[in-house]
């Protein structure tokens, strides 16, 4: 598939809707979308995640994350840092997020309020050799020439509550709708779009060292329909997990949703957790792609002994 066609097809999405990464393993990487989660793991943790979306399609989205967070001041404060890279077609972005969360007891669990400040680099390479057209790109004044980039600051906030059996979170990690237009004419325009997230989950003990954890992540961005991931995880021996997710979206042509996702996580030791996922496309994209893959590695820093820190729930 030609990148020129692919890029033009996705350009409105890049500029208007899907600027935040899509993560199948959101339950293991909540800090990427909710700053209030920072510090919710006693002792802290370091995580790395990679996602390759729509395998087999040239110029398809890819994402990489490195994340760190830890509690301070007797677990009352959480701090964190996310570094991420996203690419799609000839567009690339790098983002640094710093977050602060204040935590306090609320009933059987803890409630936290989080703030986030970020700086994002946007770059588009209009000289990429993969771009092809029937006429010179310079003949269209709406298409910039050469490499274009800009830096965009932003801020966001989040709310998060968790107990041993339940969690709930709401967040808007990027509140400002900043200008990211690279055109040299006044005929086109692009802005960062405000993304809103709502997540919740509950653990249901079945006995025999097996728990079931249904959970859902709702996602909304301006000029895009409401999206959601409906997930069910089976947690074995409070350490390993198998999960299945149904993701809304896709297109109105098939109407079956965007994907069906399989998730596996293994707690290899007290400190090391490894997770992988595979997305099976349900839309007409299934004719062009082998699906999407994602992997995460998490290292717990000084995990306390004899607690539920081993659980992949990581409430």
C-alpha positions in Angstrom: 0.0 0.0 0.0 1.4 3.4 -0.9 2.3 5.6 2.0 1.0 8.7 0.1 -2.5 7.2 0.0 -2.2 5.9 3.5 -1.0 9.2 4.9 -3.7 11.2 3.2 -6.3 8.8 4.4 -5.2 9.1 8.0 -4.2 12.8 8.1 -7.5 14.0 9.6 -7.1 11.4 12.4 -3.5 12.4 13.1 -4.5 16.1 13.3 -8.0 15.8 14.9 -8.6 12.6 16.7 -6.1 9.8 17.5 -3.2 11.8 18.9 -3.0 9.7 22.1 -1.7 6.2 21.8 -4.0 3.2 21.7 -2.9 0.6 24.4 -4.4 -2.8 24.6 -2.6 -3.5 27.9 -4.0 -0.3 29.6 -4.6 -2.2 32.8 -0.8 -2.6 33.3 0.0 0.9 32.1 -2.5 3.2 33.7 0.0 6.0 34.2 0.1 6.6 30.4 -3.4 8.0 30.5 -4.0 9.0 34.1 -1.5 11.1 36.1 -3.4 10.3 39.4 -2.1 6.8 39.2 1.5 7.9 39.9 2.8 6.4 43.1 0.0 3.8 43.5 2.6 0.9 43.6 4.4 0.7 46.9 8.1 1.0 46.2 7.6 2.3 42.7 8.2 0.7 39.3 9.8 1.1 35.9 8.0 0.0 32.7 8.7 -0.2 29.0 6.1 -0.8 26.3 6.1 -1.3 22.6 3.1 -1.4 20.2 3.1 -2.1 16.5 -0.4 -1.5 15.1 -1.8 -2.9 11.8 1.1 -5.2 10.9 1.8 -5.4 7.2 0.6 -1.9 6.4 3.4 0.5 5.4 3.5 3.5 7.6 1.2 2.1 10.2 1.3 3.5 13.8 4.0 2.4 16.3 4.4 3.5 19.9 7.2 3.2 22.5 7.0 4.1 26.2 9.3 4.2 29.1 7.7 5.1 32.4 8.8 5.5 36.1 6.7 6.3 39.2 7.1 6.0 42.9 5.4 7.1 46.2 6.9 9.7 48.5 6.2 11.2 52.0 4.8 8.1 53.6 2.7 7.1 50.5 0.9 10.5 50.5 2.5 11.8 47.3 3.2 10.1 44.0 5.6 11.3 41.3 6.1 10.0 37.8 7.7 10.5 34.4 6.6 9.2 31.0 8.8 9.3 27.9 7.1 8.2 24.7 7.5 8.1 20.9 4.8 7.7 18.3 5.1 7.4 14.5 2.5 7.1 11.7 3.4 7.5 8.1 5.8 10.4 7.8 4.7 11.9 11.1 6.6 11.4 14.4 6.1 12.7 17.9 8.1 12.6 21.1 6.5 13.4 24.5 7.8 13.9 28.0 5.2 13.9 30.8 5.9 14.8 34.4 3.2 14.0 37.0 2.3 14.7 40.6 -0.4 13.0 42.6 -1.7 13.6 46.1 -3.2 10.5 47.9 -5.4 10.1 50.9 -7.5 7.4 52.6 -11.1 7.1 51.5 -13.2 4.3 52.9 -11.5 0.9 52.3 -9.2 2.3 49.7 -7.2 5.3 48.6 -8.2 8.3 46.4 -5.7 10.5 44.5 -5.8 13.7 42.5 -3.1 14.0 39.9 -1.6 16.8 37.8 0.5 16.5 34.6 2.7 18.8 32.6 4.0 17.7 29.2 6.1 18.9 26.3 5.5 17.2 22.9 7.6 17.4 19.7 5.7 17.1 16.4 7.6 16.5 13.2 6.6 15.7 9.6 9.1 14.8 6.9 7.6 15.9 3.6 10.8 14.9 1.9 10.4 11.2 2.8 11.2 9.2 -0.3 8.1 7.0 0.3 5.8 9.9 -0.5 4.7 9.7 -4.2 2.2 11.8 -6.2 1.1 12.2 -9.8 2.4 15.7 -9.7 5.0 17.6 -7.7 4.2 18.1 -4.1 5.4 21.7 -4.3 2.5 22.5 -6.7 0.0 22.3 -3.9 0.3 25.3 -1.5 -1.6 23.4 1.2 1.3 20.9 1.5 4.4 22.2 3.2 7.9 21.5 1.8 10.7 19.9 3.6 10.9 18.9 7.3 8.4 20.7 9.6 8.4 20.5 13.4 7.1 22.3 16.5 7.1 21.9 20.3 3.8 21.9 22.1 3.4 22.3 25.9 0.3 21.0 27.6 -1.1 20.0 31.0 -3.7 17.6 32.3 -5.3 16.1 35.4 -6.8 12.9 36.7 -8.7 11.3 39.5 -8.1 7.7 40.7 -9.6 5.5 43.4 -8.6 2.0 44.3 -9.1 -0.7 46.9 -8.2 -4.4 47.0 -11.2 -5.3 44.8 -12.1 -2.2 42.9 -10.7 0.7 40.9 -12.1 3.8 39.1 -10.3 6.5 37.2 -11.1 9.6 35.2 -8.6 11.7 33.3 -7.9 14.3 30.7 -4.1 14.1 30.2 -3.9 16.9 27.6 -6.4 19.8 28.2 -5.1 22.4 25.8 -6.1 22.3 22.2 -2.9 23.6 20.9 -2.2 24.6 17.2 -0.2 21.9 15.4 -0.8 23.1 11.8 2.1 22.8 9.5 0.4 24.3 6.4 1.7 27.6 5.0 -1.8 28.6 3.9 -4.9 29.6 5.9 -7.0 27.0 4.2 -6.1 24.1 6.5 -5.7 23.7 10.2 -4.9 21.2 12.9 -5.1 21.2 16.6 -4.4 18.8 19.5 -7.7 17.4 20.6 -8.7 17.0 24.2 -8.9 13.3 25.1 -11.1 12.0 27.9 -10.8 8.7 29.7 -12.9 6.7 32.1 -11.8 3.4 33.5 -13.1 1.0 36.1 -12.7 -2.6 37.2 -13.6 -5.1 39.9 -12.2 -8.4 41.1 -14.5 -11.3 41.7 -12.9 -14.3 43.6 -13.9 -17.7 42.3 -11.9 -19.8 44.8 -9.1 -22.2 44.0 -6.6 -19.3 43.5 -8.6 -18.0 40.6 -10.0 -14.5 40.3 -12.0 -12.9 37.5 -11.5 -9.2 36.8 -13.9 -7.5 34.4 -12.9 -3.9 33.5 -13.7 -1.3 30.9 -11.9 1.7 29.4 -14.0 4.4 27.8 -12.2 6.8 25.4 -13.4 10.0 23.8 -11.8 12.6 21.6 -13.3 15.5 19.8 -14.6 14.8 16.2 -14.5 11.1 16.9 -17.1 8.6 18.2 -17.0 7.2 21.7 -14.7 4.3 21.9 -14.3 1.6 24.6 -12.4 -1.5 25.5 -14.3 -4.2 27.4 -12.0 -6.6 29.0 -12.2 -9.8 31.2 -9.0 -11.1 32.9 -8.6 -14.5 34.6 -6.0 -14.1 37.4 -4.3 -17.3 38.4 -2.5 -17.7 41.8 -2.5 -13.9 42.2 0.4 -13.8 39.8 -0.5 -14.7 36.2 -3.3 -13.5 34.0 -5.1 -14.4 30.8 -7.5 -11.8 29.2 -9.8 -11.1 26.3 -10.8 -7.6 25.2 -13.5 -6.5 22.7 -12.8 -3.0 21.3 -15.5 -0.8 19.9 -14.8 1.3 16.8 -13.8 0.1 13.4 -16.2 1.4 10.7 -19.8 1.5 9.9 -19.3 -0.9 7.0 -18.9 -4.1 8.9 -20.2 -2.9 12.3 -18.5 -5.7 14.3 -16.1 -3.4 16.2 -12.4 -2.7 15.8 -10.7 -5.7 17.3 -10.7 -8.7 19.5 -7.6 -8.8 21.7 -5.9 -11.6 23.6 -3.7 -10.7 26.6 -1.2 -12.8 28.6 0.9 -11.6 31.6 3.4 -13.5 33.6 4.9 -12.5 37.0 8.3 -14.0 36.5 9.6 -13.0 39.9 8.8 -10.7 42.8 10.1 -7.8 40.7 9.6 -8.7 37.0 6.3 -8.8 35.1 6.1 -9.5 31.4 2.9 -9.0 29.3 2.1 -9.5 25.6 -1.1 -9.0 23.6 -2.3 -9.6 20.1 -5.2 -7.7 18.4 -7.3 -9.5 15.8 -8.9 -6.9 13.5 -12.7 -7.1 13.0 -13.1 -4.2 10.5 -12.4 -4.3 6.8 -8.7 -3.7 7.7 -8.4 -7.4 8.3 -8.0 -7.8 4.6 -4.8 -5.7 4.7 -3.2 -6.4 8.1 -2.1 -9.3 10.2 -3.3 -7.5 13.3 -1.5 -5.6 16.1 1.0 -6.7 18.7 2.0 -5.1 22.0 4.5 -6.0 24.7 5.3 -4.6 28.2 8.0 -5.3 30.8 7.6 -3.9 34.3 10.3 -3.9 37.1 9.1 -3.3 40.7 11.5 -1.3 42.9 11.9 -2.8 46.4 8.5 -4.6 46.4 7.2 -5.3 49.9 7.1 -8.9 50.9 3.9 -10.8 51.6 1.6 -8.3 50.0 -0.5 -8.3 46.8 2.2 -6.4 44.9 2.6 -9.7 42.9 -0.9 -9.4 41.5 -1.0 -8.3 37.9 -4.1 -6.3 38.8 -1.8 -3.5 40.2 -4.8 -1.6 41.5 
